[in-house]
Amino acid sequence: MKQLVFEIVRQKWRLLSIITFMLLLNVLLSVVISAYQIPAVVSLQSKWSDLRQKAALFGKVDAGTLYKQGAADLEKLKTMIPEKREFARILSDLLEAATASNVEVGAISYKPEQLKEEQLLSYQLSLSVSGSYAAVKSYLSDLQKSQELIVVDTVTFSNSDMYVENVVMDVRLTVYLRGGV
């Protein structure tokens, strides 16, 4: 029996040495994992949990701070609203943006309305522009990026010819101005 074991070891010494090496490597890695990595993972999970709690509490503020922030935001909004006398400039800016976007402006109509509670004047503008889809989309983007308080209320697209890219956009805007009576 002993002789048989020695014969197997002599013939398969390479395989047995690889198996022995793998067993030792496995034991070594198990020791490293249990002694070093498990405590490190537990520590990192604890830190992560603390950071999540702090992040959840970050958005919560007391009512006084929230009120002060809201009041500051309202004052900032009021400064963004142009004076009533600047309506012509705003209308000119809208037409210049149309030219820059390479669209043709059709009919423009507006209707002023007094907002007595806020002492504001609102102009309901309706205009029609036409051009390629990319140009019309660019103009709409310019309207939305305007520095003044302009609200895009409705947008309607139409194309009468399926073979020609000439999109007509009817847009209704509300422009708010200070200085209403």
Secondary structure by P-SEA (a helix, b strand, c coil): caaaaaaaaaaaaaaaaaaaaaaaaaaaaaaaaacccaaaaaaaaaaaaaaaaaaaacccccaaaaaaaaaaaaaaaaaacccccaaaaaaaaaaaaaaaacccccbbbbbbbbbccccbbbbbccccccccaaaaaaaaaaaaaccccccccbbbbbbccccccbbbbbbbbbbbbcccc
